[in-house]
Amino acid sequence: LSNFGRGGDIRPGLTEITMETNGSVMSLKDEEKTRLSSVSNETSTRYGSIADSLPTDEPSTAEITVLSPRRSYITVAVLCYVNLINYMDRYTIAGVLLSIQKFFDITDSTSGLLQTVFICSFIILAPIFGYLGDRYNRKFIMIGGLSVWVVMTLSSSFVTESYFWLLVLLRALVGTGEASYSTIAPTIIGDLFSGAKRTVMISAFYIFIPVGSGLGYIIGSSVANATGDWRWALRLNPILGSLGLLLLAVLCPNPPRGASDGHGGSTIEHTSYLEDVKYLLKNKSFVWSSLGVTAMAFLTGALAFWTPIFLSRAQVAQGIQPPCNTEPCDTSDSYIFGVVTVVTGILGVSLGSTISRKLRDRVPNADPLICAVGMLSSAPCFFAAIVLASTSIPATYVFIGIGETLLSLNWAVLADILLYVVVPTRRATAEALQIMVCHLLGDAGSPYLLGSISDALRTYQPDSHTWSFRSLEYSFLLCPFVGVLGGLFFLMTALYITKDRKNAELLTVKKETDGERARLPPQTKTTLCFKFSIL
């Protein structure tokens, strides 16, 4: 039944279909006759792009063009490149944060505000783009959002020292591009591939989160050191982003929603936004995994933003390097941390997706268990790294590397979980809501919160470089405990994921079958007789 109505494919075991139309009977026998002509004339492709910039109740009017597997891979490559640039830009600021603090003469809490306003705009806009992404042309939405991102990022590099508030405003507007892209791009990949191939492609996409983050530190610190001006670090990303924008416009299609699940997702009916939200809130796997992602976002947001400065202050406290009094400051810690992030990100994502593919057929709830193990195991590693920073920088880097590898196990697995427990027409909305929740309660506040705690503790000995390090160290200790909480949320997800995945598959099949029946003429009566072979 799940293949009926999608090009007329008949699964093995179905040996007879009888169709009665206006008193005449037509019988299709033998498994070799696998096409119903009344359906195959309208939709018969697995891959395609559909003119669905507006929702429609008449799928038969959709224009479908064949999208070859080769072009599907090219599409993923372009989306991966843009994802890389997005995350490079997000953490370029963190890579030159020490110079920014000296240039604008700002405290830790004010510095954390740069990341907080970016994430807040991301939170506000993500649900809007998720709603639009489930109903309108996704390619055009991404192009519009990324165009705003390029302009705002380039403009932020020209802010003078008297206008820090303008830098904050521009960083907030930069969130427009990432909100449009991050909510929609994974759903396009989900519509181009299914099964094991989808896992591999999603892994390839999400591996560029840690890689892009690490390159943000590396390129940011390298460009700042080479030019002697941290603002040049912000000017490289818009140039690379413009290339990504061009590739997106020329090479990326807008495939039918649910194409890989239903051989042409145009038959699935759209629902109201309120109905979508109610459906997602009843989906326990989605709710618990979203809480797990939130804890992970809190942890990664705080560590990614503050680790370079934390390591720099640790070396000042040990007497390894002098304090920075005027910019440009030494950004070698950002460079090393970036290299560690790139290597551990590639290793962790590859390892996580490989384990997922190996265990998924034997252990139905393997994916959330992998996430739980990653979170629970990384927490003691980060705790050890924080404690050892005052005595051994090499040991700190070792534990940071192990912790980041364990944490990176989750990236691709998390995206795959969302794609298979949510029906195709609600995936962009699900992505948007998950992004909103995880950033609102996660990395939107964690950089600012840790900065505020550090500033509050620092008032006891404001002129001490050692106490400056200790105040940030004590605020960092909050992160491992949040990591443990996230692991528990993923264990809860493991209890419901098998049931919710099956429900999503059944609901998708039902909607597709109902959609195909609606396309028959009103006077047509169809009788289906099924004979199943019993093994």
FIVOTOR-197999 format. One record per atom (N, C-alpha, C, O): x, y, z. Coordinates in steps of 0.001 Angstrom, whole numbers, plus 500000, padded with zeros to 6 digits. Layout:
! residues N
XYZ...
This chain:
! residues 535
500819498781500000500000500000500000500845501258500000500457502269499416502032501202500670502863502403500762503419502814499413503840503959499253503435501918498437503950502282497120502832502569496131503112503066495040501579502279496462500487502555495549500248504054495442500193504751496455500110504544494240499872505964494046501132506727493784501058507929493526502308506096493835503551506797493563504161506163492330505130505408492419503604506467491215504086505897489979503531504509489759503959503819488833502567504068490605501926502793490398502767501601490787502487500490490336503793501785491612504634500654491996503856499707492900503162500140493820503979498412492630503311497400493435504366496576494150505274496039493515504252496473495463505243495737496235505099494241496017504016493775495664506187493463496223506114492012496128505056491471497072504932491917498213504303490510496585503245489931497402501881490419496985500886489768497303501785491547496280500509492060495799500298491511494391501012491907493470499346490616494204499231489904492932498028490317492109497927489910490952497092491122492661495928491468491855495365492805492270495206493069493462495059493655491302494336494901491554493164494937490591493356494790489384491961495128491095490779495216490238490212496613490347489890497063491447490080497317489221489555498675489207488259498705488406488232498317487238487183499168489045485888499245488386485568500701488105485487501505489034485381501059486821485119502430486431483892502484485530483917501977484408482799503110486031481557503248485260481062501902484716480649501813483560481105500885485531480534499604485145481495498680484445481193497492484329482641499147483967483614498285483302484699497895484282485081498692485140485199496675484162486189496157485101487510495963484395487567495373483316488588496469485013489937496287484483490755495560485542490777495989486696491425494473485181492212493684486128493677493723485742494041493514484585494504493994486728495956493967486533496493492808487359496421492816488588497034491808486662497588490653487360499067490551487077499605491178486164499699489741487891501138489493487816501912490670488374501564491827488138502938490371489097503758491400489720504537492196488700504988493298489015504721491680487464505498492404486478504811493671486004505482494602485559503423493732486092502712494933485666502712495911486824501808495884487660503687496749486882503886497615488046503639499069487756504200499928488437502820499385486770502500500780486508501005500935486276500432500190485481500376501856486928499001502241486644499056503464485752499561504508486164498551503352484552498757504426483579498123505731484002498641506801483683497000505663484722496348506906485117497156507697486112496968508905486253498078507007486823498910507674487810500285507977487257500840509049487502500845507020486497502218507190486030502356508340485063503456508866484896501267508752484415501339509911483536501521511195484302501953512205483746501186511159485604501238512392486378502443512459487291502983513545487499502890511329487852504065511362488720504747510020488699504129508996488992506016510016488354506728508748488278508204508891488572509018508111488078508557509883489373509982510105489627510269510177491107509444510652491886511399509722491483511819509791492885512476511102493187512265511676494255513266511583492271513968512845492473513347513872491542512994513554490406513213515092492016512665516107491133512575517440491793512818517551492994512231518468491042511956519790491587510562520172491159510149519912490028509842520791492070508433521032491843508140522517491953508703523202492808507272523012491102506903524429491150505876524609492234504678524675491957506336524691493482505418524735494616505643525984495444505601525930496673505879527094494794506103528310495562504858528723496316504944529530497241503701528192495949502486528400496706501872527036496986501943526161496123501267526812498162500630525548498436499439525360497522498780526328497144499163524124497167498070523879496235497351522612496613497955521684497150496059522566496335495258521383496562495143520541495305494438519532495300495831520943494229495770520222492978497163519769492576497802520418491748497643518681493136498987518234492836499202517920491370500335517959490892498135517608490644498311517235489255498812518368488403499309518136487300498694519598488885499175520743488112500636521029488351501203521909487704501277520294489284502686520540489600503563520168488420503313519188487718504593520971488219505543520690487161506742519982487765507460520548488590506954518744487351508030517945487911509077517683486852508759517228485753510317517967487177511412517671486270512352516688486938512547516730488152512925515813486151513797514777486692515091515386487209515737516180486525515457515007488416516719515446489011517600514214489161517279513309489932518686514177488445519552513004488440520258512858489777520416513839490503520690511629490115521473511439491351522711512320491382523101512811492441523336512523490210524532513361490158524218514783490606524988515384491356523102515317490155522748516676490562522348516729492039522547517745492704521793515652492538521481515595493964522748515727494803522767516441495805523806515032494386525085515127495101525682516526494984526261517041495941525540517141493807526033518512493629525282519465494554525872520373495140523982519249494675523169520078495566523657519981497005523788520996497689523924518764497465524425518577498829525777519264499007526044519858500051526626519180497985527947519819498064527814521331498232528537521936499023526893521938497488526675523388497588526132523739498975526584524701499596525166522961499456524594523224500778525651523062501878525649523803502860526547522093501705527630521904502683528585523101502680529050523538503733528866523620501496529767524781501397529158525992502107529849526682502856527891526249501879527246527398502524527172527185504035527332528132504805526929525939504462526919525640505893528281525910506516528370526423507632529341525564505792530705525834506245530922527331506471531440527735507512530526528147505499530709529600505598529878530178506735530329531080507441528662529659506914527804530131507998528484529977509350528506530912510150529034528809509601529646528550510911531024529187511039531448529504512150531716529376509954532955530155509999532667531564510493533381532089511348531619532175509950531278533539510342530828533604511801531154534551512517530076532589512234529558532627513600530682532686514625530555533365515644531799531973514363532856531887515358534107532683515004535115532590515705534057533455513941535157534377513664535256535428514772536351535803515190534111535890515234534074536863516342534774536299517572535567536986518215534472535026517897535101534404519067536610534270518880537363534346519851537059534070517635538485533919517367539285535190517587540485535126517854538638536345517479539336537633517672538724538408518837538851539631518908538059537697519750537326538361520828538238539172521739537851540243522208539428538681521990540346539411522866540681540782522286540740541766523023540902540858520973541174542140520316539939543035520321540051544251520473538758542433520154537512543215520183537307543822521563536903544978521686537588543037522606537440543571523968538344544783524189537919545768524792539568544721523713540491545840523882540098547021522995540217548172523415539633546754521782539275547813520834538088548637521339538103549866521263537066547958521852535867548661522328535882548889523843534998549563524371536885548330524554537002548458526002535724547970526693535052548735527384535398546685526497534165546105527035534491544953527982535577544375527924533531544627528858533692543576529859533284542223529270532872542127528115533412541182530098533044539831529651531553539734529324531184539173528292530710540264530178529264540159529948528850540907528686528001540431527933529447542080528451529144542839527235529652542111525994529016542157524940530787541446526116531307540651525007530361539509524665530110539237523491529837538841525687528890537752525468527626538205524779526934537411524142527319539508524910526128540061524270526195539952522746525157539842522093527408539982522169527558539871520716526986538556520206526332538522519164527230537481520932526698536178520524525224536059520883524454535443520146524827536640522004523451536526522465522476537201521497521431536630521185522797538400521021521870539095520120521786538372518776520729538349518145522892537789518344522881537018517104521919535833517231521095535594516348522033535102518329521185533934518534519733534346518761518823533638518331519499535470519424518124535929519671517393536241518372516225535882518219518064536904517434517429537163516141517175535858515404516172535698514710518109534932515573517970533591515007516707532919515550515948532301514803516497533048516855515335532448517515514039533029516986513093532295516702513994534346516854512771535023516431512419534675514992511250534479514663513430534599514138513185534416512708513042532956512302512401532670511291513620532018513060513589530605512667512163530066512492511903529407511486511218530313513427509858529804513212509191530399511971508407529729511298509506531655511674508927532291510480509431531605509223508653531282508325510742531384509165511301530701507996510867529240507943510731528679506855510646528612509103510145527247509110508749527171508524508453526265507745507884528112508889506527528171508330506582528378506819505896527687506065507400529329506385507516529604504955508131528411504215507736528097503092509101527754504856509785526644504207508905525440503965509188524651503064507842525271504744506912524159504536505832524494503505505032523631503145505806525752503026504709526165502159505142526851500867504397526836499887506325527449500846506734528214499680508069527703499132508636526744499655508551528335498100509762527890497423510980528047498332511377529165498660511560526936498729512645526961499720513929527574499166514676528224499897514179527374497904515384527926497289515368529448497348516372530059497714514259530062496999514156531524497010514276532080498421514854533147498624513726531352499402513814531801500798515270531817501264515706532767501914516016530770500932517427530716501327518238531813500642519090532441501271517980532045499370518711533091498639518462534460499258519397535245499420517214534754499604516888536035500229517571536212501567518143537267501843517515535175502409518134535265503729519648535398503666520236536178504416520276534647502781521732534717502667522196536043502079523290536507502398521391536653501234521739537979500693521821539002501820522737539823501857520856538947502741520883539845503904522114539553504751522762540480505238522442538281504931523601537885505733524900538461505169525724538975505925525091538382503864526313538892503234526466540394503477527545540868503833525389541127503284525429542589503437525703542978504885526530543853505142525016542338505839525172542689507251526555542323507784527139543076508564527084541165507365528409540744507824529491541700507333530383542080508091529407542084506068530385543018505522530275544383506205531292545010506500529067544840506453528869546150507098529437546175508509529928547211508957529376545034509226529852545009510613531363545208510715531872545574511774532079544968509615533538545114509661533994546569509574535183546851509722533066547495509336533427548910509204533001549750510412533082550978510370532551549101511481532120549812512684533337550372513423534327549668513621533259551630513825534358552271514559534193552059516059533149551590516511535231552408516836535258552095518260534209552837519070533912552433520194533640553908518535532627554670519263531220554110519066530275554586519695531071553112518208529735552623517843529604551125518088529224550370517194529918550712519291529777549293519612528327548842519483528069547704519091527381549715519807525970549363519705525581549013518265524698548185518041526246549649517287525965549347515883526475547953515520525835547234514752527631547573516074528145546224515848527169545192516414526921544160515791526621545473517587525636544569518199524402544442517303523895543340517097523923545561516774522743545551515907522998544754514625522162543952514208524144544978514015524468544275512770524641542781513009524240541971512173525233542408514141525361540980514455523988540339514651523794539164514341523045541114515164521681540596515306521060540333513935520398539315513736521273541249512992520707541093511649521378539973510863520783539409509945522622539651511225523314538527510574522541537226510806522595536312509983521821537148511929521039535950512226519967535648511204519471534523511144519594536643510387518579536431509353519008535344508374518231534449508042520251535433507919520736534469506936520785533062507483520355532116506824521310532921508693521432531577509248520076530991509604519880529781509493519130531835510034517788531342510345517116530782509099516454529746509157517289531471507969516663531006506731517311529731506232516630528847505712518610529630506386519349528509505817519277527262506699519013526167506203519508527423507996519606526267508886518282525531509043518275524326509295517166526232508899515868525576509030515462524819507774514689523863507852515969525231506625515480524707505348516430523713504695515980522700504159517730523978504727518700523132504016518603521645504398518622520806503497518499521273505694518404519842506015517164519181505422517204518002505072516055519928505302514836519329504744514989519062503252514400518116502731515771519883502560516023519632501132516832518348500967516531517532500096517852518169501795518634516934501747517750515736502067517870514680501445516859515910503045515944514833503398515004514458502268514545513318502199514709515404501375513833515136500235514573514591499021513942514162498055515897514602499058516687514074497944517150512644498183517409511906497232517255512247499453517787510922499779516946510277500870516231510955501607517046508963500958516351508232502015517252507128502544518272506799501939516861506560503683517581505429504248519028505728504591519346506782505141519908504778504256521331504911504591521973506081503865522844506751504420521550506336502624522114507461501868521786508786502538522613509697502573520582508887503064520213510122503763521120510329504973521580511445505215521379509271505731522256509380506895523641509880506497524219510738507164524168509332505397525497509739504934525492511206504511526397511961504866524470511609503750524414512991503264524194513991504404524787515070504418523337513620505356523133514482506522524421514584507337524746515643507873525150513466507424526438513487508134527414514423507443528121515193508093527444514348506107528332515233505347527964516692505577528844517546505682526668516981505657526215518359505884526604518843507277527121519949507434526354518011508284526571518450509656528029518365510096528402518929511124528841517671509332530255517644509690530882519025509528531925519315510114530235519876508722530770521217508509530389522190509624530812523346509596529610521753510593529375522594511767530652522704512599531129523816512827531222521586513061532493521725513794533646522176512909534518522922513354533654521722511643534732522140510743534665523645510495535685524331510567533469524162510205533308525604509990533609526399511243534223527464511177533176525882512397533461526565513660534962526657513889535483527713514247535658525531513678537110525531513864537826526445512894538760527152513273537389526434511633538000527321510639537727528782510955538521529652510599536603529061511627536319530430512045537391530957512981537848532092512843537792530119513942538886530501514846540207530634514080540941531608514249540493529637513235541780529608512538541927530789511586542919531516511633540925530975510717541011532047509718540907533415510384541600534356509996540033533520511395539904534790512094541206535236512726541626536382512561541852534320513458543115534681514117544232534890513103545068535776513282544261534085512034545321534201511026545226535523510266546232536202510064544019535880509849543830537133509108544117538336510000544728539311509562543672538261511256543923539365512186545430539553512429545917540682512487546152538454512568547610538541512775548319539043511522549269539820511612547856538597510351548508538985509100548298540462508767549194541117508235547117540979509081546788542368508712546980543334509875547079544543509666547034542807511110547129543677512273545811544349512616545783545265513437544713543909511999543392544521512222542350543404512245542160542712511245541674543225513380540692542158513525539515542309512564538852541320512250539239543538512087538082543747511212538217543070509853537216542752509211539469542848509410539662542138508153539220540689508260538875540063507257539229540159509471538750538779509665537265538660509338536802537601508915536511539758509535535076539750509245534775539995507771533645539782507332535766540439507001535520540780505603535715539608504650535248539647503512536395538581505105536636537431504234535365536605504045535084536145502938534599536417505118533409535562505038532359536054504041531794535228503325532065537364503955531097537809502944531542537522501512530713537253500643532856537580501267533360537272499922533091535807499588532593535483498510533430534925500535533168533504500334531668533215500297531216532324499578530905533976501078529456533804501091528803534205499784527805533607499383529353535213499112528805535631497809528949534518496783528060534318495956530061533794496829530246532647495942529209531568496242528631530978495330528981531318497528527966530339497908526581530744497444525787529897497036526292532021497504524996532536497049524807532287495554523724531901495115525858532509494781525802532267493339525599530780493040524777530424492195526342529916493725526200528478493522524803527998493898524232527133493233524263528566494962522924528203495406521877528562494349520964527783494077522021529737493764521064530195492764521132529376491476520112529143490828522337528943491112522527528273489814522335526761489901521763526160488991522807526137490986522899524680491018521859523979491886521639522779491720521219524688492801520314524016493732518865524042493253518367525103492877518177522901493258516762522848492899515885523023494130516388523243495232514593522925493944513634522930495041512818521642494929511738521653494339513318520521495488512656519222495289511302519153495965511037519916496894510422518236495506509119518065496164509290517648497611510186516868497933508454518153498471508520517778499881508124516312500039507057515892499592508992515551500674508735514129500855509061513297499638508612512155499540509841513842498691510126513125497449510806511794497708510451510792497087511772511763498606512506510523498855511675509517499641511955508319499607510651509999500350509795509103501122508598508623500314508048507548500553508208509462499342506977509129498648507030509275497160505977509380496531508212509288496547508341509345495098507582510521494511506855510363493529507739511679495091507033512849494583506089513372495607504896513072495554506583514159496559505831514533497747504713515499497526504122515953498505504371515856496282503331516850496048501954516364496425501032517175496509501763515037496665500436514538496985500093514700498455498950514463498848501063515102499282500808515204500715500180516561501030500692517602500617499076516540501759498309517754502025498992518639503056499543518147504041498954519951502824499482520907503795498443521164504883497241521100504621498896521455506097498018521735507217498360523106507785499363523714507412497500523593508708497736524906509287498913524853510251499304523783510718499471526025510542500641526094511432500283525601512828501091524933513473499072525924513308498643525483514631498547523960514700498932523350515698498035523362513641497967521897513598499364521277513600499593520249514236500292521910512886501667521418512858502283521438514255502927520476514672502079522544514975502650522676516314502040521653517271502753521046518070500723521461517191500066520469518046500605519069517774500846518290518697500786518768516511501343517458516135502736517262516735503038516195517271503585518290516646504955518183517139505002518068518657505837517340519194504124518770519351504111518706520808503650517342521310503997516939522420502869516630520498502440515279520863503483514230520499503388513075520915504468514638519727505539513733519306506611513714520394507448514615520456506590512695521250507461512677522419508941512599522043509788513178522722509249511888520968510646511813520528511156513189520128512293513552520432510310513951519446510702515297519044510902516196520262511867516958520320509997516111521230510074516972522418511321516659523240512068517569523599511554515378523542512708515024524385514033515258523668515003515707524279514075514954522371515325515204521637515608516696521523516767517112521526514547517507521422514737518962521375515308519479522689516140520387522686514874518913523810515446519297525104516910518868525197517740519578525765517217517695524632518612517252524599519477518164523759520601518493524140518948518577522604519674519512521735519877520847522440520905521499522256518900521257523248519011522513523987520178522471524970520956523421525055520300521377525706521426521232526634522752521214525885523741521788526340522763520552524735523979520501523921524333521896523401525508522262523358523312522680523004523557524037522507524106524931523615524991525750523368523587524781524838524099525559525969525582525267526173526396526175526339525909523984526156527291523560526401528226524033525293529256524645525575527880523757524040528754524117522922528840525630522736529895526152522377527726526339522981527746527794522831528694528462523805529452529359523436528647528015525058529525528590526077530989528239525826531864529102525896531247526965525533532627526534525303533229527193524065534374527644524083532441527242522988532956527797521736533289529279521864534264529748521276532495530013522619532696531453522708533823531828523670534580532762523403533939531108524784534848531540525839536157530749525945537084531213526609536264529582525320537462528753525499538768529452525103539727529378525872538863530133523937540136530798523606540587531808524663541763531836525028539663532637525156540023533617526190540362532911527504541279533319528216539616531852527820539888531089529035541311530526529017542027530609530015541715529958527888543066529398527774544131530493527798545216530299528347543818531638527202544763532755527230544980533250528662546112533503529075543890533386529411544010533840530801544715532795531667545432533142532605544510531513531347545201530455532095546713530571531920547465530386532877547158530875530707548588531018530460549150532279531114550303532294531545548341533332531187548771534542531896548898534241533384549855534675534025547939533501533939547972533153535362549177532276535699549731532372536793549582531415534751550758530565534973552073531286534671553148530758534955551991532481534101553192533226533761553811532800532442554960533144532167553073532055531614553595531576530330553644532710529314554569532778528505552650533605529352552614534738528432552147535982529172551442535859530173552516537179528714552106538422529381550643538758529049550122538300528032549984539546529892548604539957529597548556540908528404549527541604528107547418540924527733547227541819526585546669543148527084545577543199527650547424544216526872546976545543527292546493546405526133545655547286526325547015546159524928546575546891523736546410545902522587547131544908522502545452546186521703545263545293520552546164545733519398546495546915519299546575544787518504546089543390518426546719542492519480547900542611519806545892541586520004546353540656521031546779539337520397546452539052519244547502538552521156547951537239520694546734536306520559546014536072521530546513535778519347545357534911519095545776533463518833545030532708518210546954533075519299547440531718519048546529530667519675546378529574519128545926530983520808545007530026521445543782529778520576543280528657520510543305530819519914542175530648518992542557529729517847541763528886517430543771529890517338544238529067516221544318527596516628543835526719515912544936527335517790545083525944518257543723525330518550543459524187518176542862526088519218541523525585519524540736525306518240539960524352518179540940526141517216540284525916515931540734524625515282539916523875514751542036524359515320542566523106514746541987521900515481541567520928514853541967521967516805541407520877517608539936520654517257539496519511517134539173521736517095537753521640516778537516521011515407536604520201515247538325521376514425538185520807513084538449519301513103537653518520512582539560518902513701539943517486513714538938516646514495538479515609514015538598517098515698537652516322516519536261516321515914535522515348516063535890517407515228534580517458514577534458516428513471533467515701513402535457516362512608535447515374511523535425513956512096534655513106511648536272513716513083536342512387513695535030512011514381534530510900514206534479512935515158533262512645515918532050512415515042531313511450515245531832513294514062530671513147513175530774511867512349529786511149512190531953511582511827532151510357511034531911509119511890531255508171511458532442509137513094532280508000513997530814507825514404530304506706514444530149508929514702528745508861515113527845508308514022527005507448514288528009508795512792527171508315511693527470506859511358526561506110510999528746506445511470529113505047511204528484504115512229527919503081511872528579504477513488527968503662514550526460503586514356525854502532514543525863504706513981524413504737513749524004503767512652523046503012512816524723503780511534524378502891510422524573501422510799523801500565510368525595501127511598525879499753511983524821499202512945524449498031512865524343500056513851523466499578514918521982499748514636521157499094515273521624500622513685520222500993513531519316499805513225518204499738513749519763498870512394518920497727512046518776496745513205517761496058513319519789496679514061519742495737515177519169496361516444518512495681517233519417497652516638518931498364517832518067499537517361518607500569516963516752499403517397515871500437516838516066501826517451515887502836516769516430501879518723516616503179519384518089503538519538518470504224520487518923503069518596520365503296518690520726504777518623521629505218519333520037505556517781520421506949517579520364507789518856521355508441519183519243507802519595519250508585520843520208508028521888520712508777522725520465506724521853521439506157522795522846506650522488523627506913523403523171506774521212524473507332520824524609508758521348525648509136521890523542509547521179523562510932521668523721510985523178524454511825523700523035510088523882523121510066525343524530509717525799525073510354526702525123508701525173526491508309525529527467509444525253528367509704526052527287510125524108528164511241523770528102512358524795529137512875525216526889512738525203526735513822526170527254513425527552527997514180528180526861512237528023527253511818529371528762511586529479529354511837530528529377511115528411530823510860528438531646512138528298532753512224528830531114513128527586531864514374527380531905515238528638532851516001528835530885515124529490530797515983530676532021515855531591532600516881531948532444514645531988533644514556532841534913515017532135535838515507532784534967514866530812536148515338530075536272516852530149537359517383530372535144517550529959535175519012530044535447519474531476536113520488531685534940518741532453535225519084533848536727518978534125537312519849534770537337517910533632538781517724533822539576518820533118540571519310533653539134519206531916539830520259531162539785521584531917540782522305531962538635521908532509538487523168533246539388523190534481540041524194534764539418522080535209540200522009536448541698522023536169542462522631536919542130521353535089543562521239534783544147522476534117545366522584533990543311523403533692543801524586532968544777525421533796545640526092533232544654525389535103545522526210535956546916525613536121547839526291536574547065524338535748548362523673535950548998523151534666550224523146534556548202522713533692548757522093532486547898522422531266546791521901531125548402523278530391547684523615529165547618522416528210546554522179527638548696521650528007548610520471527125547545519467527577546792518947526754547483519197528883546469518267529387545065518815529161544134518060528879544920520132529286543625520760529025543183520545527586542022520224527329544110520721526645543787520514525236543426519056524957542549518785524138544091518121525625543791516704525431542354516397525832541626515739525090541946516874527005540589516594527472539544517375526664538429516893526463539900518566526208538987519298525319538774518507524024537652518397523530539873517956523480539772517174522250538900515940522420538070515643521561539083515215523526538261514020523776536799514411523956535906513767523404536557515475524733535189515925524977534497516374523701533329516050523486535203517119522844534604517575521591534320516413520639533322516430519919535189515412520634534943514231519798533668513522520230532841513162519392533504513321521532532300512667522046531053513497521771529999512954521442531175514806521907530038515680521664529660515699520181528483515820519839530658515581519304530407515617517862529756514345517339529300514318516196529702513292518147528976512084517744527523512399517411526886511694516629527010513463518012525573513731517972525094514485516749523921514373516394525959515255516085525469516225515099524609515592514010523447515964513847525161514648513271524419514043512164523260513188512664522201513146512039523459512512513785522429511632514330521191512422514730520064511981514503521403513589515327520280514432515750519421514859514569518193514812514643520060515273513484519313515701512300518528514544511706517394514727511263519118513358511692518443512184511139517236511814511991516209511401511452517341511953513304516218511659514189515020512518513820513907512012513673515245513811513672514142514710513339513509514347512001512286514398511864514323513982511012513795513692509677512931512443509648511990512376508858513218511450510484512409510236510387511312510104511445510525509159511383511235511020512412510096510975513339509050512038513025508022512117513697509309512860512000508376513919511605508002513725510133508861513415509308506718513907509807506265513750508425506869514847507549507172515926508058507054514605506236507787515535505364507269516962505361508069517897505369505945517164505350505408518518505237505507519318506524505129520489506551506007518712507588506163519429508853507622519497509303507906519930510419508539519076508448509941519031508845510556520409509006511293520639509964510272521332508095510842522672508223510316523359509484511060524057510175509028523158509779508457523706511012509122523065512226509425523750513202509350521747512169510017521050513272511444521557513457511882521783514585512168521736512354513529522290512426513503523663513083514326523972513944512535524486512658512458525856513168512147525880514662512777526621515417511178525070515090510819525049516509511957524501517357512220525003518450512629523475516857513766522931517606514892523954517711515513524100518764515149524654516619516167525703516640515790526802517627516635527281518385514509527203517616514071528273518507514255527882519966514780528665520757513826526674520327513906526231521714515359526043522145515761526509523211516147525351521305517515525037521732518377526289521831519278526350522668518117527279520999518906528517521098518371529445522188519145530117522870517045529482522350516464530337523384516940529931524768517315530774525582516922528618525028517319528117526336518763527631526366519271527243527418519428527654525195520785527141525104521812528217524870522148528972525783522325528296523630523470529179523392523113530642523199524008531461522986521816531005523268521478532436523267521905533075524583522366534216524615521745532325525662522052532909526966523345532453527590523881533145528456523877531292527173525044530750527874526296531637527779526975531792528795526649532234526616527822533124526615527641534333527529528558534718528255526448534928527486526183536095528332526125535700529804526624536426530664525508534534530098525398534079531484526772533826532095527048534268533210527632533117531370528976532858531890529779534147532027530543534304532979529609535070531080530286536363531181529813537152532383530612537801533059528515537100532655527966537827533814528459537239535122528802537975536047528497535902535206529016535257536421530486535625536618530916535922537732531253535603535523532672535960535603532852537402536078533698537671536931532063538331535529532158539740535942531793539920537406532424540696538124530754539183537848530319539300539246531404538813540201531649539437541233532049537711539863533124537185540714534376538042540638535131538136541605534591538655539506535815539427539295535857540702540136536930541258540371534702541161540582534656542398541373535389542267542706535767543271543311535592541023543166536281540830544440537762541194544334538344541715545286538381540917543162539793541275542939539934541766541494540477541053540650539456542957541209539371543424539815540724543611539128540794543566537900541786543818539883543090544104539266544006542879539186545153542987538753543504541729539599544326540511539626544116539696538347542988539324538025545202539418537618545104538588536411544778537142536773544076536453536033545292536690537911544985535327538353543506535182538672542881534189538300542939536178539365541520536107539703540647536285538459539535535761538405541137537012537472540419537129536199540248535753535562539197535446534998541292534927535658541198533551535150540257532723536025539410531995535507540400532830537340539591532017538244538094532319538118537266531409538174537761533569537951536342533936537837535705533289536609534563532834536669536443533247535496535915532592534298535903531078534471535007530395533975536911530554535185536962529108535441535740528653536238535111527651535899535406529393537300534278529010538138532958529091537359532074528256537553532826530073536497531604530167535689531510529014534691530413528568534355532664528530534218532715527415533264532206526105533874531725525236533148532306525956535182531930524700535830530449524379535680530036523250535947529648525344535260528230525092535022528020524156533822527036523417533780528928524185532859528741523462531587528668521941531741527755521339531176529571521287532468529481519825532581528166519327533171527666518275532771527606520069534114526338519656534718525189519739533718524291518898533728525218520743532867524206520848531808524371519691530817523383519181530288525619519277530566525870518145529684525247516857530208524684516086529431525338516615531509524714515433532118523203515482531950522575514467531649522619516657532142521177516823531974520760516496530534519733515855530312521554516934529571521253516630528169521293515142527886520467514636527127522248514428528488522307512980528316521055512288528817520585511331528201520511512760529922519272512184530462518095512429529527517233511563529379518050513597528896516979513885527931517034512919526742515991512475526261518217512598526274518340511672525152517960510247525561517438509489524744518216509880526810517767508572527287516245508497527278515684507442526981515574509589527597514114509627527518513649509499526067512640508848525794514376510112525146514033509999523727514064508549523274513224508123522481515032507789523777515185506390523376513969505538523738513750504490523129513184505967524709512015505197525127510870505292524118510026504398524064510829506363523318509675506613522452509989506582520953509069506596520137511255506539520583511605506807519191511110505729518221510737506057517095511097504480518617510640503418517723509170503601517358508796503480516191508356503886518336506928504102518104506679505344517254505870505308516327507362506433517561507135507682516821507626507585515380507030508186514486508689506846515144509174506669513772508152505888512947507867506250511805507609504835513511506607504043512793505353504868512525504764504774511448504944505679513504503762506533513310503968507524512172503051507766511387505167508102512075505459509050510998505399508372509637504877508942508680505933507156509547505909506422508283504477506085507875504110506242506711503665505623508828502282505272508522501464506494508120500643506419507206501684507617508798500946508833508483501304509352507100500440509846506375502579509240506732503017509666505400502362508816504326501886509343503321502334507497504530501717506589503560500231506879503425499702506898502314499554507104504543498120507367504513497789508635503745496858508656502941498557509694503994498286510956503309498552510852501820497819511412501005499623510120501466499932509976500048498850509180499328498457509525498214498361508098499975497326507269499365496038508052499212495398507991498162495646508793500248494444509627500170494572510674499079493606510967498375495787511247498936496012512265497909495857511702496519495305512373495646496337510466496278496212509865494957494767509522494641494330509681493502494008509047495645492602508724495413491809509972495038490882509915494230492191511108495645491479512355495359491688512814493926490922513632493417492727512291493267493036512734491914492223511984490859492238512362489687491497510900491272490645510192490328489391510996490061488977511757490936488745510870488874487498511586488584486416511235489590486404510119490109485499512170489882484464511955490904483600510736490622483180510058491560483314510431489320482416509345488998483079507978489064482436506952488841484409507974489380485154506717489363485059506025490711485330506626491751484671504758490683484666503948491900485770502915491792485859502204490790486602502823492800487750501931492750487624500845493811487397501134494986487772499615493392487771498494494320489140497845494285489609497445493219489776497737495416491107497151495499491016495798496185490519495692497306491492494778495512491520493437496085492970493022496254493711492956495273493379492746497458494762492418497735494894490943498122494109490420498913495886490298497556496231488938497946497703488938498368498583489264497572497951488581499587499320488599500098499855487174500200499166486264500660501077487007499767501724485709499932502188485568501368502748486500501945501956484421501928502332484170503316503548483270503331503531482166502787504617483763503970505851482978504015505695481840505031506623481054505226
